[in-house]
Amino acid sequence: MNQSDVMFLVVFLILLSTLTVFIVQFVRSRRRGGGGEGGGRAGWWEGPWDDDDRKR
């Protein structure tokens, strides 16, 4: 096994793991009911710091 074979395997594993993460995130967001809009839940980009802007 030479250096280019090892490099190919590393790149392949990185791409495979990235694709797996994207698929898992997509399936989890679909199972939750369509995402962050309109479901009463904040999106993943909205953190607890967004509560500071609300009027009390």
C-alpha positions in Angstrom: 0.0 0.0 0.0 1.6 3.2 -1.1 1.0 6.8 -0.1 -1.7 7.5 -2.7 -3.7 4.5 -1.6 -3.6 5.7 2.0 -4.6 9.2 0.9 -7.5 7.8 -1.1 -8.8 5.8 1.9 -8.5 8.8 4.2 -10.5 11.1 1.8 -13.0 8.3 1.2 -13.6 7.9 4.9 -13.9 11.6 5.5 -16.5 11.9 2.7 -18.4 8.9 3.9 -18.6 10.2 7.4 -19.7 13.6 6.2 -22.4 12.1 4.1 -23.6 10.0 7.0 -23.8 13.0 9.3 -25.9 14.9 6.7 -28.3 12.0 6.2 -28.7 11.5 10.0 -29.4 15.2 10.5 -31.9 15.2 7.6 -33.8 12.2 8.9 -33.9 13.7 12.5 -35.3 17.0 11.2 -37.9 15.2 9.2 -39.0 13.0 12.1 -39.3 16.1 14.3 -42.1 17.5 12.2 -40.6 19.6 9.4 -38.0 21.7 11.0 -37.9 24.9 13.0 -40.6 27.0 11.4 -44.1 27.0 12.8 -43.8 24.0 15.1 -43.4 26.1 18.3 -39.8 25.1 18.6 -36.8 27.3 17.8 -34.5 26.3 14.9 -31.1 25.0 15.5 -29.6 28.4 14.8 -31.6 30.1 17.5 -30.1 29.8 20.9 -31.0 31.0 24.4 -29.5 34.4 23.5 -32.6 35.1 21.4 -34.8 35.1 24.5 -33.1 38.4 25.6 -34.7 40.3 22.7 -38.3 39.4 23.6 -40.6 41.9 25.2 -41.7 40.9 28.7 
